Amino acid sequence: QVQLVESGGGLVQAGGSLRLSCAASGLTFRTQAMGWFRQAPGKERAFVAGIVWSGGNPYYTDSVKGRFTISRNVAKNPVYLQKNGLKPDDTAVYYCAGSSGRIMTMTWDVNYWGQGTQVTVSS
């Protein structure tokens, strides 16, 4: 079975940086896009960043453009989310996600979810 495992969450001060990693496993795991969603308390799960399987064509939600960078090590598998200039509004549970389509910006596009990792940004 496909398994996505996130790591790298934690507590960081505003303006700080954090890197999340997502390791994918499973011989049947074949996706065209990988990425990250997040869910803050009282809010719906929302798209953060995505990338195609080859590691190209990164795309982001407007609120994180210029601060977050998504990348994928195609040789070693992990998908990374480098988060710089963190803000308290970035506080959320971050979920790794994968889809069979090249576009993955809505929760219903997602075929595979990780368990989530908590990111808390203090002011």
CYANA upper distance limits for C-alpha pairs under 8 A (distance plus 0.5 A):
  1 GLN  CA     26 GLY  CA      5.97
  1 GLN  CA     27 LEU  CA      8.12
  1 GLN  CA     28 THR  CA      7.22
  1 GLN  CA     29 PHE  CA      8.09
  2 VAL  CA     24 ALA  CA      7.75
  2 VAL  CA     25 SER  CA      6.33
  2 VAL  CA     26 GLY  CA      5.12
  2 VAL  CA     27 LEU  CA      8.01
  2 VAL  CA     28 THR  CA      7.06
  2 VAL  CA     29 PHE  CA      5.87
  2 VAL  CA    112 TYR  CA      7.81
  3 GLN  CA     24 ALA  CA      6.22
  3 GLN  CA     25 SER  CA      5.74
  3 GLN  CA     26 GLY  CA      6.83
  3 GLN  CA    112 TYR  CA      8.19
  3 GLN  CA    113 TRP  CA      8.39
  3 GLN  CA    114 GLY  CA      7.52
  4 LEU  CA     22 CYS  CA      6.89
  4 LEU  CA     23 ALA  CA      6.16
  4 LEU  CA     24 ALA  CA      5.11
  4 LEU  CA     25 SER  CA      7.09
  4 LEU  CA     96 CYS  CA      7.20
  4 LEU  CA     97 ALA  CA      7.97
  4 LEU  CA    112 TYR  CA      7.92
  4 LEU  CA    113 TRP  CA      6.90
  4 LEU  CA    114 GLY  CA      5.04
  4 LEU  CA    115 GLN  CA      7.96
  5 VAL  CA     22 CYS  CA      5.91
  5 VAL  CA     23 ALA  CA      5.73
  5 VAL  CA     24 ALA  CA      7.08
  5 VAL  CA     96 CYS  CA      7.90
  5 VAL  CA    114 GLY  CA      5.87
  5 VAL  CA    115 GLN  CA      7.12
  5 VAL  CA    116 GLY  CA      8.39
  6 GLU  CA     20 LEU  CA      7.46
  6 GLU  CA     21 SER  CA      6.05
  6 GLU  CA     22 CYS  CA      4.92
  6 GLU  CA     23 ALA  CA      7.05
  6 GLU  CA     95 TYR  CA      7.68
  6 GLU  CA     96 CYS  CA      6.85
  6 GLU  CA    114 GLY  CA      6.88
  6 GLU  CA    115 GLN  CA      7.56
  6 GLU  CA    116 GLY  CA      6.79
  6 GLU  CA    117 THR  CA      6.68
  7 SER  CA     20 LEU  CA      6.25
  7 SER  CA     21 SER  CA      5.76
  7 SER  CA     22 CYS  CA      6.99
  7 SER  CA    117 THR  CA      6.94
  8 GLY  CA     18 LEU  CA      7.74
  8 GLY  CA     19 ARG  CA      6.44
  8 GLY  CA     20 LEU  CA      5.03
  8 GLY  CA     21 SER  CA      6.66
  8 GLY  CA    117 THR  CA      7.97
  9 GLY  CA     18 LEU  CA      7.97
  9 GLY  CA     19 ARG  CA      8.18
  9 GLY  CA     20 LEU  CA      6.79
  9 GLY  CA    117 THR  CA      5.88
  9 GLY  CA    118 GLN  CA      5.82
  9 GLY  CA    119 VAL  CA      5.45
 10 GLY  CA    117 THR  CA      8.45
 10 GLY  CA    118 GLN  CA      6.62
 10 GLY  CA    119 VAL  CA      5.47
 10 GLY  CA    120 THR  CA      6.65
 11 LEU  CA    119 VAL  CA      6.58
 11 LEU  CA    120 THR  CA      5.26
 11 LEU  CA    121 VAL  CA      6.43
 11 LEU  CA    122 SER  CA      7.87
 12 VAL  CA     16 GLY  CA      6.68
 12 VAL  CA     17 SER  CA      7.81
 12 VAL  CA     18 LEU  CA      8.05
 12 VAL  CA    119 VAL  CA      8.32
 12 VAL  CA    120 THR  CA      6.84
 12 VAL  CA    121 VAL  CA      5.52
 12 VAL  CA    122 SER  CA      6.80
 13 GLN  CA     86 LEU  CA      8.06
 13 GLN  CA    121 VAL  CA      5.87
 13 GLN  CA    122 SER  CA      5.28
 13 GLN  CA    123 SER  CA      6.77
 14 ALA  CA     85 GLY  CA      7.46
 14 ALA  CA     86 LEU  CA      5.76
 14 ALA  CA     87 LYS  CA      5.54
 14 ALA  CA     88 PRO  CA      6.81
 14 ALA  CA    121 VAL  CA      6.20
 14 ALA  CA    122 SER  CA      6.11
 14 ALA  CA    123 SER  CA      5.79
 15 GLY  CA     84 ASN  CA      7.49
 15 GLY  CA     85 GLY  CA      4.66
 15 GLY  CA     86 LEU  CA      5.33
 15 GLY  CA     87 LYS  CA      6.88
 16 GLY  CA     84 ASN  CA      6.62
 16 GLY  CA     85 GLY  CA      5.99
 16 GLY  CA     86 LEU  CA      6.02
 17 SER  CA     82 GLN  CA      7.96
 17 SER  CA     83 LYS  CA      5.83
 17 SER  CA     84 ASN  CA      4.84
 17 SER  CA     85 GLY  CA      6.69
 17 SER  CA     86 LEU  CA      6.75
 18 LEU  CA     82 GLN  CA      6.63
 18 LEU  CA     83 LYS  CA      5.58
 18 LEU  CA     84 ASN  CA      7.14
 19 ARG  CA     80 TYR  CA      7.26
 19 ARG  CA     81 LEU  CA      6.04
 19 ARG  CA     82 GLN  CA      4.91
 19 ARG  CA     83 LYS  CA      6.30
 20 LEU  CA     80 TYR  CA      6.07
 20 LEU  CA     81 LEU  CA      5.50
 20 LEU  CA     82 GLN  CA      6.97
 20 LEU  CA     83 LYS  CA      8.36
 21 SER  CA     78 PRO  CA      6.83
 21 SER  CA     79 VAL  CA      6.20
 21 SER  CA     80 TYR  CA      5.06
 21 SER  CA     81 LEU  CA      6.97
 22 CYS  CA     78 PRO  CA      5.83
 22 CYS  CA     79 VAL  CA      5.54
 22 CYS  CA     80 TYR  CA      6.85
 22 CYS  CA     96 CYS  CA      6.63
 23 ALA  CA     77 ASN  CA      7.02
 23 ALA  CA     78 PRO  CA      5.20
 23 ALA  CA     79 VAL  CA      7.20
 24 ALA  CA     29 PHE  CA      8.37
 24 ALA  CA     77 ASN  CA      7.16
 24 ALA  CA     78 PRO  CA      7.21
 25 SER  CA     29 PHE  CA      7.43
 30 ARG  CA    100 SER  CA      7.45
 31 THR  CA     53 TRP  CA      7.00
 31 THR  CA     98 GLY  CA      6.75
 31 THR  CA     99 SER  CA      5.84
 31 THR  CA    100 SER  CA      5.03
 31 THR  CA    101 GLY  CA      7.63
 32 GLN  CA     52 VAL  CA      6.05
 32 GLN  CA     53 TRP  CA      5.45
 32 GLN  CA     98 GLY  CA      8.29
 32 GLN  CA     99 SER  CA      6.69
 32 GLN  CA    100 SER  CA      5.58
 32 GLN  CA    101 GLY  CA      5.86
 32 GLN  CA    102 ARG  CA      5.44
 33 ALA  CA     50 GLY  CA      7.28
 33 ALA  CA     51 ILE  CA      6.04
 33 ALA  CA     52 VAL  CA      4.68
 33 ALA  CA     53 TRP  CA      5.65
 33 ALA  CA     98 GLY  CA      6.27
 33 ALA  CA     99 SER  CA      5.90
 33 ALA  CA    100 SER  CA      7.16
 33 ALA  CA    101 GLY  CA      6.83
 33 ALA  CA    102 ARG  CA      5.59
 33 ALA  CA    103 ILE  CA      7.23
 33 ALA  CA    104 MET  CA      7.13
 34 MET  CA     50 GLY  CA      6.16
 34 MET  CA     51 ILE  CA      5.93
 34 MET  CA     52 VAL  CA      6.69
 34 MET  CA     53 TRP  CA      7.04
 34 MET  CA     79 VAL  CA      7.89
 34 MET  CA     96 CYS  CA      8.05
 34 MET  CA     97 ALA  CA      6.21
 34 MET  CA     98 GLY  CA      4.93
 34 MET  CA     99 SER  CA      7.02
 34 MET  CA    104 MET  CA      8.21
 35 GLY  CA     48 VAL  CA      8.06
 35 GLY  CA     49 ALA  CA      5.89
 35 GLY  CA     50 GLY  CA      4.43
 35 GLY  CA     51 ILE  CA      6.45
 35 GLY  CA     70 ILE  CA      8.14
 35 GLY  CA     79 VAL  CA      7.99
 35 GLY  CA     96 CYS  CA      6.38
 35 GLY  CA     97 ALA  CA      5.75
 35 GLY  CA     98 GLY  CA      6.90
 35 GLY  CA    104 MET  CA      8.18
 36 TRP  CA     47 PHE  CA      6.93
 36 TRP  CA     48 VAL  CA      5.91
 36 TRP  CA     49 ALA  CA      5.76
 36 TRP  CA     50 GLY  CA      6.82
 36 TRP  CA     81 LEU  CA      8.32
 36 TRP  CA     94 TYR  CA      7.18
 36 TRP  CA     95 TYR  CA      6.04
 36 TRP  CA     96 CYS  CA      5.19
 36 TRP  CA     97 ALA  CA      6.20
 37 PHE  CA     45 ARG  CA      7.00
 37 PHE  CA     46 ALA  CA      5.83
 37 PHE  CA     47 PHE  CA      4.85
 37 PHE  CA     48 VAL  CA      5.46
 37 PHE  CA     49 ALA  CA      7.54
 37 PHE  CA     94 TYR  CA      6.25
 37 PHE  CA     95 TYR  CA      5.63
 37 PHE  CA     96 CYS  CA      7.03
 37 PHE  CA     97 ALA  CA      7.58
 38 ARG  CA     45 ARG  CA      5.94
 38 ARG  CA     46 ALA  CA      5.95
 38 ARG  CA     47 PHE  CA      7.03
 38 ARG  CA     48 VAL  CA      7.10
 38 ARG  CA     92 ALA  CA      6.34
 38 ARG  CA     93 VAL  CA      5.91
 38 ARG  CA     94 TYR  CA      4.76
 38 ARG  CA     95 TYR  CA      6.32
 39 GLN  CA     43 LYS  CA      6.72
 39 GLN  CA     44 GLU  CA      6.38
 39 GLN  CA     45 ARG  CA      4.77
 39 GLN  CA     46 ALA  CA      6.77
 39 GLN  CA     92 ALA  CA      5.69
 39 GLN  CA     93 VAL  CA      5.77
 39 GLN  CA     94 TYR  CA      7.08
 40 ALA  CA     44 GLU  CA      7.78
 40 ALA  CA     45 ARG  CA      7.90
 40 ALA  CA     91 THR  CA      6.92
 40 ALA  CA     92 ALA  CA      4.70
 40 ALA  CA     93 VAL  CA      6.87
 41 PRO  CA     92 ALA  CA      7.56
 45 ARG  CA    107 THR  CA      7.74
 46 ALA  CA    106 MET  CA      7.63
 46 ALA  CA    107 THR  CA      7.63
 47 PHE  CA     60 TYR  CA      8.39
 47 PHE  CA     61 THR  CA      7.08
 47 PHE  CA    105 THR  CA      5.93
 47 PHE  CA    106 MET  CA      6.86
 47 PHE  CA    107 THR  CA      7.98
 48 VAL  CA     60 TYR  CA      6.26
 48 VAL  CA     61 THR  CA      5.77
 48 VAL  CA     64 VAL  CA      7.75
 49 ALA  CA     58 PRO  CA      7.78
 49 ALA  CA     59 TYR  CA      6.14
 49 ALA  CA     60 TYR  CA      4.79
 49 ALA  CA     61 THR  CA      6.82
 49 ALA  CA     69 THR  CA      8.47
 49 ALA  CA     70 ILE  CA      7.01
 49 ALA  CA    105 THR  CA      8.49
 50 GLY  CA     58 PRO  CA      6.20
 50 GLY  CA     59 TYR  CA      5.78
 50 GLY  CA     60 TYR  CA      6.94
 50 GLY  CA     70 ILE  CA      7.39
 50 GLY  CA    104 MET  CA      7.30
 50 GLY  CA    105 THR  CA      8.02
 51 ILE  CA     55 GLY  CA      6.51
 51 ILE  CA     56 GLY  CA      6.65
 51 ILE  CA     57 ASN  CA      6.30
 51 ILE  CA     58 PRO  CA      4.96
 51 ILE  CA     59 TYR  CA      6.88
 51 ILE  CA     70 ILE  CA      7.48
 51 ILE  CA     71 SER  CA      7.62
 51 ILE  CA     72 ARG  CA      8.28
 52 VAL  CA     56 GLY  CA      6.16
 52 VAL  CA     57 ASN  CA      6.71
 52 VAL  CA     58 PRO  CA      7.59
 52 VAL  CA    102 ARG  CA      6.64
 53 TRP  CA     72 ARG  CA      8.45
 53 TRP  CA     74 VAL  CA      8.27
 54 SER  CA     72 ARG  CA      8.37
 54 SER  CA     74 VAL  CA      7.15
 55 GLY  CA     71 SER  CA      6.75
 55 GLY  CA     72 ARG  CA      5.65
 55 GLY  CA     73 ASN  CA      7.73
 55 GLY  CA     74 VAL  CA      7.22
 58 PRO  CA     70 ILE  CA      7.04
 58 PRO  CA     71 SER  CA      8.00
 60 TYR  CA     64 VAL  CA      7.19
 60 TYR  CA     65 LYS  CA      6.55
 61 THR  CA     65 LYS  CA      7.10
 64 VAL  CA     68 PHE  CA      6.10
 67 ARG  CA     83 LYS  CA      6.59
 67 ARG  CA     84 ASN  CA      5.55
 67 ARG  CA     85 GLY  CA      6.41
 67 ARG  CA     86 LEU  CA      8.10
 68 PHE  CA     81 LEU  CA      7.13
 68 PHE  CA     82 GLN  CA      5.98
 68 PHE  CA     83 LYS  CA      4.99
 68 PHE  CA     84 ASN  CA      6.49
 69 THR  CA     80 TYR  CA      8.45
 69 THR  CA     81 LEU  CA      6.12
 69 THR  CA     82 GLN  CA      5.52
 69 THR  CA     83 LYS  CA      7.08
 70 ILE  CA     79 VAL  CA      7.78
 70 ILE  CA     80 TYR  CA      6.10
 70 ILE  CA     81 LEU  CA      5.05
 70 ILE  CA     82 GLN  CA      6.83
 71 SER  CA     79 VAL  CA      6.34
 71 SER  CA     80 TYR  CA      5.75
 71 SER  CA     81 LEU  CA      7.13
 72 ARG  CA     77 ASN  CA      7.38
 72 ARG  CA     78 PRO  CA      6.40
 72 ARG  CA     79 VAL  CA      4.84
 72 ARG  CA     80 TYR  CA      6.52
 73 ASN  CA     77 ASN  CA      5.89
 73 ASN  CA     78 PRO  CA      6.14
 73 ASN  CA     79 VAL  CA      6.99
 74 VAL  CA     78 PRO  CA      7.94
 86 LEU  CA     90 ASP  CA      6.99
 86 LEU  CA    121 VAL  CA      7.26
 87 LYS  CA     91 THR  CA      8.08
 87 LYS  CA    121 VAL  CA      6.66
 87 LYS  CA    122 SER  CA      8.28
 87 LYS  CA    123 SER  CA      8.03
 88 PRO  CA    120 THR  CA      7.85
 88 PRO  CA    121 VAL  CA      5.22
 88 PRO  CA    122 SER  CA      6.25
 88 PRO  CA    123 SER  CA      6.51
 89 ASP  CA    121 VAL  CA      8.11
 90 ASP  CA    119 VAL  CA      8.14
 90 ASP  CA    120 THR  CA      7.97
 90 ASP  CA    121 VAL  CA      7.16
 91 THR  CA    118 GLN  CA      8.33
 91 THR  CA    119 VAL  CA      5.94
 91 THR  CA    120 THR  CA      5.08
 91 THR  CA    121 VAL  CA      5.92
 92 ALA  CA    118 GLN  CA      6.59
 92 ALA  CA    119 VAL  CA      6.06
 92 ALA  CA    120 THR  CA      7.11
 93 VAL  CA    116 GLY  CA      6.30
 93 VAL  CA    117 THR  CA      5.86
 93 VAL  CA    118 GLN  CA      4.85
 93 VAL  CA    119 VAL  CA      6.49
 94 TYR  CA    116 GLY  CA      5.73
 94 TYR  CA    117 THR  CA      5.77
 94 TYR  CA    118 GLN  CA      6.72
 94 TYR  CA    119 VAL  CA      7.50
 95 TYR  CA    113 TRP  CA      7.16
 95 TYR  CA    114 GLY  CA      6.05
 95 TYR  CA    115 GLN  CA      7.01
 95 TYR  CA    116 GLY  CA      4.85
 95 TYR  CA    117 THR  CA      7.09
 96 CYS  CA    113 TRP  CA      6.38
 96 CYS  CA    114 GLY  CA      5.48
 96 CYS  CA    115 GLN  CA      8.26
 96 CYS  CA    116 GLY  CA      7.39
 97 ALA  CA    110 VAL  CA      6.76
 97 ALA  CA    111 ASN  CA      7.97
 97 ALA  CA    112 TYR  CA      6.04
 97 ALA  CA    113 TRP  CA      5.18
 97 ALA  CA    114 GLY  CA      6.78
 98 GLY  CA    104 MET  CA      8.34
 98 GLY  CA    110 VAL  CA      6.25
 98 GLY  CA    111 ASN  CA      6.39
 98 GLY  CA    112 TYR  CA      5.53
 98 GLY  CA    113 TRP  CA      7.19
 99 SER  CA    103 ILE  CA      8.49
 99 SER  CA    104 MET  CA      7.03
 99 SER  CA    109 ASP  CA      6.90
 99 SER  CA    110 VAL  CA      5.38
 99 SER  CA    111 ASN  CA      5.36
 99 SER  CA    112 TYR  CA      7.01
100 SER  CA    110 VAL  CA      8.43
100 SER  CA    111 ASN  CA      7.43
101 GLY  CA    109 ASP  CA      7.96
103 ILE  CA    109 ASP  CA      8.05
104 MET  CA    109 ASP  CA      5.78
104 MET  CA    110 VAL  CA      6.98
105 THR  CA    109 ASP  CA      7.27
106 MET  CA    110 VAL  CA      7.71
